[in-house]
Amino acid sequence: MQKNAFQQYPNVVAIGGGHGLGRVLSSLSFLGAHLTGIVATTDNGGSTGRLRKEQDCIAWGDLRNCLSQLATRPSVGSMLFEYRFNGHSELNQHNLGNLMLLALDELCVRPLEAVNLIRKMLNIETQLIPMSEQPTHLVAIAASGNRILGEVQVDEMKEHPVALSLEPMVEVTQEAVEAVKQADLIILGPGSFLTSIMPPLLLPSLSQAISQSKAKIILIENLTQEPSAAANFELKKRLEWFKQVLGNKKVNHVLCDAETHYEKDNITYYPLRSSHHIALHDRRALAEALAQIVNRHK
């Protein structure tokens, strides 16, 4: 039933990072190769941040998270990919999946090839594309004029930034642009607004492709207030930020969590919260809600 609802949207692209994008992709994994995730690569925390400092690589963490959530569970492959080292060695708290992606990247010509090799190993049909194959950092400009460098540091800001940028400005992965050009439906969120959703949109070629696309855009709101400088951003303010990078291309529909299902203007309210974690979307409920929205926009 859900798959049938998406027949009018044969090419679906989801953009973001962190756990949010992985949740969306796993919810819609029945779309197989007709689903593409464009993944933020600006994280500089944890195992990913350590690898970036030592190896000058892209941020692998969000890509690994998406691959992990898309993998068949339980399986040896998924367990290996999620394994985290403990102890007192230099490997402590490193994630094996990050190390595998880094190793494959060094053996391949492109980071995207490393991702595709892992996809084949884990039998994942959904396409995953890093927003860029070159290392870059997220930069926030505060009202005071101060520059805050690094995704972790941006999330820790006490004041709202007035602008975001990438440093250095890198080239978008061309496959990401092509996926957007062919997209019939684009999904943004859920996830940290400043550090998961916005970074890919800061790439001019990608934001231009979205603005020129004929695809419908759905924004999925978070379930809980995010612990970042964007915690108090109202929907209107987030839409204003989108307008700055996407021009006249508008978000067509917004999906929010609520105790009961109802519609108001172009906002769908639906019970989305997982019974296992208050901050995670229930996969089945998310797929059902998105199916109802796309049916509404026939």
PAZAPA-4460 file (N, C-alpha, C; in steps of 0.05 Angstrom, whole numbers, plus 32768, in hexadecimal, padded with zeros to 4 digits):
% residues 298
    n_x    n_y    n_z   ca_x   ca_y   ca_z    c_x    c_y    c_z   seq   type   mol
   8011   7FE8   8000   8000   8000   8000   8011   8019   8000     1      M     A
   8025   801A   8012   8037   8031   8014   8047   8035   7FFA     2      Q     A
   8051   801E   7FF0   8060   8020   7FD7   804F   802A   7FC0     3      K     A
   8037   8022   7FBF   8025   802B   7FA9   8020   8049   7FAB     4      N     A
   8020   8054   7FC3   801B   8071   7FC6   8031   8081   7FB9     5      A     A
   8049   8075   7FB7   8060   8084   7FAC   8064   807F   7F8E     6      F     A
   8051   8072   7F81   8055   806C   7F64   8056   8086   7F54     7      Q     A
   8049   809B   7F5D   8049   80B4   7F4F   8064   80C3   7F54     8      Q     A
   8073   80BA   7F67   808D   80C6   7F6E   80A3   80B0   7F6B     9      Y     A
   80AA   80A9   7F53   80BD   8092   7F4F   80D9   8098   7F59    10      P     A
   80E0   80B1   7F5C   80FB   80B8   7F65   80F9   80CA   7F7E    11      N     A
   8100   80BE   7F95   80FE   80CD   7FAF   811A   80D2   7FB9    12      V     A
   811F   80EB   7FC1   8139   80F2   7FCC   8135   80FD   7FE8    13      V     A
   8144   80F3   7FFC   8143   80FD   8017   815E   810A   801D    14      A     A
   815E   8121   802A   8176   8131   802F   8179   8136   804C    15      I     A
   8191   8132   8057   8195   8138   8074   81AD   8129   807F    16      G     A
   81AB   8121   8098   81C1   8113   80A5   81B8   8108   80BF    17      G     A
   81CB   80FD   80CE   81C6   80F3   80E9   81B2   80DC   80E9    18      G     A
   81A6   80D8   8100   8192   80C2   8103   8179   80C8   80F3    19      H     A
   8172   80E1   80EF   8159   80E8   80E2   8157   80DE   80C6    20      G     A
   816C   80E3   80B6   816C   80DB   809A   816B   80BC   8098    21      L     A
   817B   80AF   80A9   817B   8092   80AA   815F   8086   80B0    22      G     A
   8151   8094   80C1   8136   808B   80C9   8123   808D   80B1    23      R     A
   8124   80A3   80A2   8114   80A7   808B   811A   8092   8075    24      V     A
   8134   808F   8070   813C   807C   805B   8133   805F   8062    25      L     A
   8136   8057   807B   812E   803C   8083   8110   8039   8082    26      S     A
   8101   804F   8088   80E4   804E   8086   80DA   804A   806A    27      S     A
   80E9   8055   8056   80E1   8054   803A   80F3   8040   802A    28      L     A
   8101   802F   8038   8113   801D   802A   8105   800A   8016    29      S     A
   80EB   8007   8019   80DC   7FF7   8006   80DD   8003   7FE9    30      F     A
   80E5   801C   7FE7   80E7   8029   7FCD   8101   801F   7FBE    31      L     A
   8113   8012   7FCD   812B   8007   7FC0   813B   801C   7FB2    32      G     A
   8143   8016   7F99   8154   8028   7F8A   8147   8042   7F82    33      A     A
   812D   8044   7F86   811E   805D   7F80   8121   8072   7F96    34      H     A
   8130   806B   7FAC   8134   807C   7FC3   8152   8083   7FC4    35      L     A
   8158   809D   7FC8   8173   80A7   7FCA   8176   80B8   7FE3    36      T     A
   818B   80B4   7FF2   8191   80C5   8008   81AA   80D6   8002    37      G     A
   81A8   80F1   8005   81BF   8102   8002   81C7   810B   801F    38      I     A
   81DF   8103   8026   81E7   8103   8042   81FB   8119   8049    39      V     A
   81F6   8127   805F   8208   813C   8068   8223   8130   8070    40      A     A
   8239   813E   806A   8254   8134   8070   8264   8149   807F    41      T     A
   8258   8157   8092   8266   816C   80A0   826A   8166   80BE    42      T     A
   8262   814F   80C7   8265   8148   80E4   8283   8148   80EC    43      D     A
   8288   8153   8103   82A4   8153   810D   82A6   8149   812A    44      N     A
   8293   8139   8132   8293   812E   814D   8298   8110   814E    45      G     A
   829E   8106   8166   82A1   80EA   816B   82B6   80DC   815A    46      G     A
   82B1   80C3   8153   82C3   80B4   8143   82C8   80C1   8128    47      S     A
   82B2   80CC   811C   82B5   80DA   8102   82C8   80F1   8104    48      T     A
   82C5   8101   8119   82D6   8119   811C   82F3   8111   8120    49      G     A
   82F9   80FC   812E   8314   80F3   8132   8321   80EA   8118    50      R     A
   8311   80DC   8107   831B   80D3   80ED   8320   80EB   80DB    51      L     A
   830F   80FF   80DD   8312   8116   80CC   832C   8125   80D2    52      R     A
   8332   8127   80EC   834B   8135   80F4   8363   8126   80EC    53      K     A
   8362   810B   80EE   837A   80FB   80E8   837D   80F5   80CB    54      E     A
   8367   80F2   80BC   8368   80E9   80A0   835F   80FD   808B    55      Q     A
   8355   8114   8094   834B   8129   8082   8337   811D   806E    56      D     A
   8323   810F   8079   830F   8101   8068   82F4   810F   806C    57      C     A
   82E0   8107   805D   82C5   8111   8061   82BA   8104   807B    58      I     A
   82A5   810F   8084   8298   8105   809C   8288   80EC   8095    59      A     A
   8290   80D5   80A0   8283   80BC   8098   826C   80B4   80AA    60      W     A
   8269   80C1   80C1   8256   80B8   80D5   8239   80B7   80CC    61      G     A
   822F   80CC   80BF   8213   80CC   80B6   820E   80B8   80A0    62      D     A
   8222   80B4   808E   821F   80A0   8079   821E   8084   8086    63      L     A
   8230   807F   8099   822F   8066   80A7   8215   8061   80B5    64      R     A
   820A   8076   80C2   81F0   8073   80D0   81DA   806C   80BD    65      N     A
   81D9   8079   80A5   81C5   8072   8091   81C8   8056   8087    66      C     A
   81E1   804D   8081   81E6   8032   8078   81DD   801E   808E    67      L     A
   81E3   8024   80A6   81DC   8012   80BC   81BE   800F   80BF    68      S     A
   81AF   8026   80BD   8192   8024   80C0   8184   8017   80A8    69      Q     A
   8192   8017   8091   8187   800A   8079   818E   7FEC   8077    70      L     A
   81A1   7FE4   8087   81AB   7FC8   8086   8196   7FB5   8091    71      A     A
   8195   7F9D   8086   8184   7F88   8091   818D   7F81   80AD    72      T     A
   817A   7F7F   80BF   8180   7F79   80DB   8171   7F60   80E4    73      R     A
   817C   7F4F   80F4   8199   7F4F   80FB   81A9   7F41   80E5    74      P     A
   81C2   7F4A   80E2   81D4   7F3D   80D0   81F0   7F42   80D9    75      S     A
   8203   7F31   80D1   821F   7F35   80D9   8229   7F4F   80CE    76      V     A
   8221   7F56   80B5   822A   7F6F   80A9   8222   7F87   80B8    77      G     A
   8208   7F88   80C1   81FE   7F9F   80D0   820C   7FA1   80EB    78      S     A
   8211   7F8A   80F8   821E   7F8A   8112   823B   7F94   8110    79      M     A
   8249   7F8B   80FC   8264   7F94   80F8   8265   7FB2   80F2    80      L     A
   8252   7FBB   80E2   8252   7FD7   80DA   824C   7FEA   80F2    81      F     A
   823E   7FE0   8106   8237   7FF0   811D   8249   7FEC   8135    82      E     A
   825C   7FD9   8132   826E   7FD2   8149   827F   7FEA   8151    83      Y     A
   827F   7FF0   816B   828F   8006   8176   82A4   7FFA   8189    84      R     A
   82BD   8002   8185   82D3   7FF8   8196   82D2   8004   81B2    85      F     A
   82DA   7FF4   81C6   82DD   7FFE   81E1   82F9   7FF7   81EB    86      N     A
   8301   8003   8201   831C   7FFE   820C   832C   8017   820E    87      G     A
   8347   8013   820F   8359   802A   8214   836C   802F   81FD    88      H     A
   8366   8021   81E6   8378   8025   81CF   836E   803D   81BE    89      S     A
   837D   8043   81A9   8375   8059   8197   835B   8053   8189    90      E     A
   8352   803A   8189   8339   8032   817C   8321   8038   818D    91      L     A
   8325   803E   81A6   830F   8042   81B9   82FA   8056   81AE    92      N     A
   82E1   804D   81AD   82CA   805D   81A4   82C9   8061   8186    93      Q     A
   82DC   8056   8178   82DA   8057   815B   82C5   8043   8151    94      H     A
   82B7   804B   813C   82A2   8039   8131   82AE   802A   8119    95      N     A
   82AA   8010   8119   82B6   7FFF   8104   82AC   8007   80E9    96      L     A
   8292   800F   80E7   8287   8017   80CD   8295   802F   80C2    97      G     A
   829C   8043   80D3   82AB   805A   80CA   82C6   8052   80C0    98      N     A
   82D3   8040   80CE   82EE   8037   80C6   82ED   8027   80AC    99      L     A
   82D8   8018   80A8   82D5   8009   808F   82D1   801C   8078   100      M     A
   82C0   8030   807B   82BC   8043   8066   82D5   8053   805F   101      L     A
   82E4   805A   8074   82FD   8068   8070   8311   8057   8060   102      L     A
   8313   803D   8068   8326   802B   805B   831E   8027   803E   103      A     A
   8304   8023   8039   82FB   8020   801D   82FF   8039   800D   104      L     A
   82FC   8051   801A   8300   806A   800C   831D   806C   8002   105      D     A
   8330   8062   8013   834C   8063   800B   8353   804F   7FF5   106      E     A
   8342   803A   7FF3   8347   8026   7FDE   8338   802E   7FC4   107      L     A
   8324   803F   7FC6   8314   8046   7FAF   831D   8062   7FA4   108      C     A
   8312   8069   7F8E   8318   8083   7F82   8307   8099   7F8F   109      V     A
   82EF   8091   7F96   82DC   80A5   7FA1   82CF   809B   7FBA   110      R     A
   82C7   80AD   7FCD   82B8   80A4   7FE4   829E   8097   7FDD   111      P     A
   8291   80A0   7FC8   8277   8094   7FC0   827B   8077   7FB9   112      L     A
   8292   8070   7FAE   8297   8054   7FA7   8298   8043   7FC1   113      E     A
   82A4   804F   7FD6   82A5   8041   7FF0   8289   803C   7FFB   114      A     A
   8278   8050   7FF9   825C   804D   8002   824E   8037   7FF2   115      V     A
   8252   8037   7FD8   8245   8023   7FC7   824E   8007   7FCD   116      N     A
   8268   8004   7FD3   8272   7FE9   7FDB   8265   7FDF   7FF4   117      L     A
   8261   7FF1   8008   8254   7FE9   8021   8236   7FE2   801B   118      I     A
   822A   7FF2   800A   820E   7FED   8002   820B   7FD1   7FF7   119      R     A
   821D   7FC9   7FE6   821C   7FAE   7FDA   8221   7F99   7FEF   120      K     A
   8233   7F9E   8001   8239   7F8B   8016   8221   7F86   8028   121      M     A
   8213   7F9C   802E   81FC   7F9B   8040   81E1   7F97   8031   122      L     A
   81E3   7F93   8017   81CB   7F8E   8006   81B7   7FA5   8008   123      N     A
   81C0   7FBE   8005   81AF   7FD5   8007   81AA   7FE0   7FEB   124      I     A
   8191   7FE2   7FE4   818A   7FED   7FC9   8189   800B   7FC9   125      E     A
   8180   8017   7FDF   817E   8034   7FE0   8199   8041   7FDB   126      T     A
   8199   8056   7FCB   81B2   8063   7FC4   81B9   8078   7FDA   127      Q     A
   81D2   8079   7FE1   81DC   808C   7FF4   81F3   809C   7FE8   128      L     A
   81F0   80B7   7FE9   8204   80C8   7FDC   820E   80DD   7FF0   129      I     A
   8228   80DE   7FF5   8232   80F4   8006   822E   810F   7FF8   130      P     A
   8227   8123   8007   8221   813D   7FFB   8239   8148   7FEB   131      M     A
   8251   8141   7FF5   826A   8148   7FE8   827E   8132   7FEE   132      S     A
   8291   812E   7FDC   82A6   811A   7FE0   82C0   8128   7FEA   133      E     A
   82BE   8141   7FF1   82D5   8150   7FFB   82CF   8159   8018   134      Q     A
   82E3   8159   802A   82DF   8161   8045   82D8   817F   8047   135      P     A
   82C5   8184   8058   82BD   81A0   805D   82B1   81A2   8079   136      T     A
   82B1   81BB   8084   82A6   81C0   809F   828E   81D3   809D   137      H     A
   827B   81D0   80AF   8265   81E3   80B1   826F   81FB   80C1   138      L     A
   8268   8213   80B7   826F   822C   80C5   8255   823C   80CA   139      V     A
   8252   8246   80E3   823C   8257   80E9   8245   8273   80EF   140      A     A
   8236   8287   80E7   823C   82A3   80ED   8229   82AC   8102   141      I     A
   8233   82B5   8119   8222   82BF   812E   821B   82DC   8129   142      A     A
   8206   82E5   8137   81FE   8302   8134   8215   8314   813B   143      A     A
   8226   830C   814D   823D   831C   8155   8253   831E   8140   144      S     A
   8250   830D   812C   8264   830C   8116   8278   82F5   811A   145      G     A
   8277   82E8   8131   8289   82D2   8137   8284   82BA   8124   146      N     A
   8299   82AC   811C   8297   8295   810B   829A   827C   811C   147      R     A
   8287   826A   811B   8289   8251   812A   828E   823A   8116   148      I     A
   82A5   822D   8119   82AE   8219   8106   82A9   81FD   8111   149      L     A
   829B   81EC   8103   8297   81D1   810A   827A   81CB   8113   150      G     A
   8270   81B4   8109   8254   81AC   810E   824E   81AA   812C   151      E     A
   8260   819D   813B   825B   819A   8158   825A   81B5   8165   152      V     A
   826C   81C7   815E   826E   81E2   816A   8255   81F2   8162   153      Q     A
   824A   81EF   814A   8232   81FD   8142   821A   81F4   8153   154      V     A
   8219   81D9   8158   8203   81CF   8169   8205   81DA   8185   155      D     A
   821C   81E1   818E   8220   81EA   81A9   821C   8209   81AD   156      E     A
   8217   8217   8197   8213   8234   8198   81FC   823B   81AA   157      M     A
   81FF   8250   81B9   81EA   825A   81CB   81D7   826E   81BD   158      K     A
   81E0   827A   81A8   81D0   828D   8199   81CA   8282   817D   159      E     A
   81B5   828C   8171   81AE   8283   8156   81C2   828E   8142   160      H     A
   81CD   827E   8130   81DE   8289   811B   81CD   8299   8107   161      P     A
   81DA   82AB   80F9   81CC   82BB   80E5   81D1   82B0   80C9   162      V     A
   81E5   829F   80C7   81EB   8293   80AC   81FD   827A   80B0   163      A     A
   81FD   8269   809C   820D   8251   809C   821D   8250   8082   164      L     A
   8234   8243   8082   8243   823F   806A   8254   8226   806D   165      S     A
   8262   821E   8058   8274   8208   8058   8290   8212   8054   166      L     A
   82A3   8206   8063   82BF   820F   8060   82D1   81F6   8060   167      E     A
   82DF   81F1   804A   82DD   8200   8031   82C4   81FA   8022   168      P     A
   82BC   820B   800F   82A6   8204   7FFE   82AF   81EF   7FEB   169      M     A
   82A1   81D9   7FEB   82A9   81C1   7FDC   8296   81BC   7FC5   170      V     A
   829D   81AA   7FB3   828C   81A2   7F9D   8277   818E   7FA6   171      E     A
   825F   8190   7F9D   824B   817D   7FA2   8251   8163   7F93   172      V     A
   8249   814D   7F9F   824B   8133   7F90   8237   8134   7F79   173      T     A
   8241   8130   7F61   8230   8135   7F49   8218   8122   7F49   174      Q     A
   821B   810A   7F54   8205   80F7   7F55   81EE   8102   7F66   175      E     A
   81F5   8112   7F7A   81E0   811E   7F8B   81CF   8132   7F7A   176      A     A
   81DD   8142   7F6A   81CF   8155   7F59   81BD   8147   7F45   177      V     A
   81C7   8131   7F39   81B7   8122   7F26   819F   8116   7F33   178      E     A
   81A2   810C   7F4C   818B   8100   7F5A   8176   8115   7F5F   179      A     A
   817E   812D   7F67   816A   8142   7F6C   815C   814A   7F52   180      V     A
   816B   814C   7F3C   815F   8153   7F22   8149   813F   7F1A   181      K     A
   814D   8126   7F21   813A   8111   7F19   8124   810D   7F2E   182      Q     A
   8127   811A   7F45   8115   8115   7F5B   80F8   811E   7F56   183      A     A
   80E5   810F   7F5F   80C9   8116   7F5E   80C0   811F   7F7A   184      D     A
   80CE   8117   7F8E   80C8   811E   7FAA   80E2   8121   7FB9   185      L     A
   80E5   8137   7FC8   80FC   813C   7FD9   80F3   813F   7FF6   186      I     A
   8100   8130   8007   80FA   8130   8024   8111   813D   8033   187      I     A
   810B   8151   8044   811E   815E   8055   8118   8157   8072   188      L     A
   812D   8150   8082   8129   8149   809E   811E   812D   80A1   189      G     A
   811A   8125   80BB   811F   8135   80D3   813C   8136   80DA   190      P     A
   8143   8144   80EF   815F   8146   80F6   8166   8162   80FF   191      G     A
   817F   8165   8108   8188   8180   8110   8187   8193   80F9   192      S     A
   8178   81A9   80FC   8173   81BB   80E6   818D   81C7   80DB   193      F     A
   819E   81D1   80ED   81B6   81DF   80E4   81CC   81CC   80DB   194      L     A
   81CE   81B5   80E8   81E6   81A4   80E4   81E0   818A   80D4   195      T     A
   81C7   8184   80CF   81C1   816C   80BF   81B2   8173   80A5   196      S     A
   819E   8185   80A7   818E   818B   8090   819A   81A1   807E   197      I     A
   81A5   81B6   808B   81AF   81CC   807C   81C9   81C7   806D   198      M     A
   81DD   81B8   8078   81F7   81B6   806A   81F5   81AE   804C   199      P     A
   81E6   8199   8044   81E5   8194   8027   81D9   81AB   8017   200      P     A
   81C7   81BA   8023   81BA   81CF   8014   81CC   81E7   8011   201      L     A
   81E3   81E8   801F   81F6   81FD   801C   8208   81FA   8003   202      L     A
   8206   81E3   7FF6   8215   81DF   7FDD   8205   81EC   7FC6   203      L     A
   820F   8201   7FBA   8200   8210   7FA6   81F4   81FE   7F8F   204      P     A
   8203   81EB   7F85   81F9   81DB   7F6F   81E2   81C9   7F78   205      S     A
   81E3   81C0   7F91   81CD   81AF   7F9A   81B4   81C0   7FA0   206      L     A
   81B8   81D7   7FAD   81A0   81E8   7FB3   8194   81F2   7F9A   207      S     A
   81A5   81F8   7F85   819A   8201   7F6C   818A   81EB   7F5E   208      Q     A
   8194   81D2   7F60   8186   81BB   7F54   816B   81B7   7F61   209      A     A
   816A   81BB   7F7C   8151   81B8   7F8A   813E   81CF   7F82   210      I     A
   8148   81E7   7F81   8137   81FE   7F7A   812B   81FC   7F5E   211      S     A
   813A   81EF   7F4C   8130   81EB   7F30   8120   81D1   7F2C   212      Q     A
   8120   81C1   7F41   8112   81A7   7F3F   80F4   81AB   7F3F   213      S     A
   80E6   8198   7F32   80C9   8198   7F33   80BE   8186   7F49   214      K     A
   80D0   817C   7F5A   80C9   8169   7F6F   80B9   8178   7F85   215      A     A
   80A7   816A   7F92   809A   8173   7FAA   80AD   8170   7FC1   216      K     A
   80AB   8182   7FD5   80BD   8181   7FEC   80AD   817D   8005   217      I     A
   80B5   8169   8015   80A8   8164   802F   80BD   8168   8045   218      I     A
   80B6   8178   8059   80C8   817C   8070   80BD   816B   8087   219      L     A
   80CD   815B   8093   80C5   814B   80AB   80D1   8158   80C4   220      I     A
   80BF   8160   80D6   80C8   816D   80EE   80D2   8159   8103   221      E     A
   80E3   8163   8115   80ED   8153   812B   80D7   814D   813F   222      N     A
   80DC   8138   814F   80C9   8130   8164   80CE   813F   817E   223      L     A
   80E7   8146   8183   80EE   8154   819B   80FE   816D   8194   224      T     A
   8101   817F   81A7   8111   8197   81A3   812E   818F   81A1   225      Q     A
   813B   8197   818C   8157   818F   8189   8169   819F   819B   226      E     A
   817F   8192   81A5   8191   81A0   81B7   81A6   81B0   81A8   227      P     A
   819D   81C5   819B   81AF   81D6   818B   81A5   81F2   818A   228      S     A
   81B4   8203   817C   81AC   821F   8179   8192   8222   816A   229      A     A
   818A   820E   815C   8170   820F   814D   8159   8205   815D   230      A     A
   815D   8200   8177   8148   81F4   8188   812E   8204   8187   231      A     A
   8130   821E   8185   8118   822F   8186   8110   823A   816B   232      N     A
   811B   822F   8156   8113   8237   813B   80F7   822E   8136   233      F     A
   80E5   8241   8131   80CA   8239   8129   80CA   8231   810C   234      E     A
   80B4   8223   8104   80B2   821A   80E8   80B6   8231   80D5   235      L     A
   80AA   8248   80DA   80AC   825F   80C8   80CA   8267   80C4   236      K     A
   80D9   8266   80D9   80F5   826E   80D8   8105   825A   80C7   237      K     A
   80FF   8240   80CA   810D   822B   80BB   8106   822E   809D   238      R     A
   80ED   8234   8097   80E5   8238   807B   80F3   8250   806F   239      L     A
   80F8   8264   8080   8107   827C   8076   8123   8275   806F   240      E     A
   8130   8264   807F   814B   825B   807A   814B   824B   805F   241      W     A
   8137   823A   805B   8136   822B   8042   8134   823E   802B   242      F     A
   8124   8253   802E   8120   8266   8018   813B   8274   8010   243      K     A
   814C   8278   8024   8165   8285   801E   8177   8275   800C   244      Q     A
   8175   825A   800E   8186   8249   7FFD   8177   823D   7FE5   245      V     A
   815C   823B   7FE7   814D   822F   7FD2   813D   8243   7FC1   246      L     A
   813E   825C   7FC8   8130   8270   7FB9   8112   826D   7FBB   247      G     A
   8104   826D   7FA4   80E7   826B   7FA4   80DC   824E   7FA6   248      N     A
   80EE   823B   7FA7   80E6   821F   7FAA   80DC   821B   7FC7   249      K     A
   80C2   8214   7FC9   80B6   8212   7FE4   80B3   81F6   7FEE   250      K     A
   80B2   81F3   8008   80AA   81DA   8014   808C   81D6   8010   251      V     A
   8084   81C1   8004   8068   81BD   7FFD   8058   81B2   8015   252      N     A
   8065   81A3   8026   8056   8196   803C   8068   8191   8054   253      H     A
   805D   8193   806B   806C   818E   8084   805F   8178   8094   254      V     A
   806F   8165   809E   8065   814F   80AE   806E   8153   80CB   255      L     A
   805B   8153   80DD   8060   8157   80FA   8054   8140   810A   256      C     A
   8060   813C   8121   8055   8128   8134   803E   8133   8144   257      D     A
   8029   8123   8149   8013   812B   815A   8006   8111   8164   258      A     A
   7FF6   8114   8179   7FE9   80FC   8184   7FD4   80F0   8172   259      E     A
   7FC8   8101   8162   7FB4   80F7   814E   7FBA   8102   8133   260      T     A
   7FAF   80F5   811E   7FB3   80FD   8103   7F9F   8113   80FB   261      H     A
   7FAA   8129   80F1   7F98   813E   80E5   7FA8   814F   80D2   262      Y     A
   7F9B   815E   80C1   7FA7   816F   80AD   7FA0   818C   80B3   263      E     A
   7FB3   819D   80AE   7FAE   81BA   80B1   7FBF   81C9   809D   264      K     A
   7FB2   81D6   8089   7FC0   81E3   8074   7FD2   81CE   8066   265      D     A
   7FEC   81D3   8064   7FFE   81C0   8057   800F   81B1   806C   266      N     A
   8004   81AD   8083   8011   819F   8099   8001   8186   80A0   267      I     A
   800F   816F   80A1   8002   8156   80AA   800C   8150   80C6   268      T     A
   7FFA   814B   80D8   8000   8143   80F3   7FFA   8125   80F5   269      Y     A
   800D   8116   8100   800A   80F9   8100   8019   80ED   8118   270      Y     A
   800F   80D9   8125   801E   80CC   813B   8037   80BE   8130   271      P     A
   804E   80C9   8135   8067   80C0   8128   807B   80B5   813C   272      L     A
   8077   80B9   8156   808B   80B3   8169   808E   8095   816E   273      R     A
   80A7   808C   816E   80AD   806F   8173   80A7   8069   8190   274      S     A
   809C   8051   8195   8097   8048   81B0   80B1   8041   81BF   275      S     A
   80C7   803F   81B0   80E0   8037   81BD   80F2   804F   81C4   276      H     A
   80ED   8067   81B7   80FE   807E   81BD   80EE   8097   81B5   277      H     A
   80EC   80AA   81C8   80DB   80C2   81C4   80E6   80D4   81AD   278      I     A
   8100   80D1   81A7   810C   80E3   8193   810E   80D6   8177   279      A     A
   8104   80BD   8174   8106   80AF   815B   80EA   80AB   814E   280      L     A
   80E9   80AF   8134   80D0   80AA   8126   80CB   808C   8123   281      H     A
   80B3   8084   8126   80AB   8068   8120   80AC   8064   8102   282      D     A
   80BB   8050   80F9   80BF   804D   80DC   80A5   8048   80CD   283      R     A
   8094   8037   80D8   807B   8031   80CA   8069   8049   80C9   284      R     A
   8067   8057   80DF   8056   806F   80E1   8060   8084   80CE   285      A     A
   807A   8087   80CC   8086   809B   80BA   8080   8094   809D   286      L     A
   8082   807B   8096   807C   8073   807A   805E   8077   8074   287      A     A
   804D   8071   8087   8030   8074   8083   8029   8092   8080   288      E     A
   8035   80A3   8091   802F   80BF   808F   8038   80CB   8074   289      A     A
   8050   80C3   806C   805A   80CD   8052   8049   80C3   803B   290      L     A
   8040   80AA   803D   802E   809F   8028   8015   80AF   8026   291      A     A
   800A   80B7   803D   7FF1   80C7   803C   7FF6   80E2   8030   292      Q     A
   800D   80EE   8036   8013   8108   802B   8016   8107   800D   293      I     A
   8025   80F3   8003   8028   80F2   7FE6   800E   80EC   7FD8   294      V     A
   7FFD   80DD   7FE5   7FE2   80D8   7FD9   7FD2   80F2   7FD8   295      N     A
   7FD6   8103   7FEB   7FC7   811C   7FEC   7FD1   812F   7FD6   296      R     A
   7FEA   812C   7FCE   7FF6   813E   7FBA   7FF6   8132   7F9E   297      H     A
   7FE3   811F   7F99   7FE1   8113   7F7E   7FD9   8129   7F6A   298      K     A
***
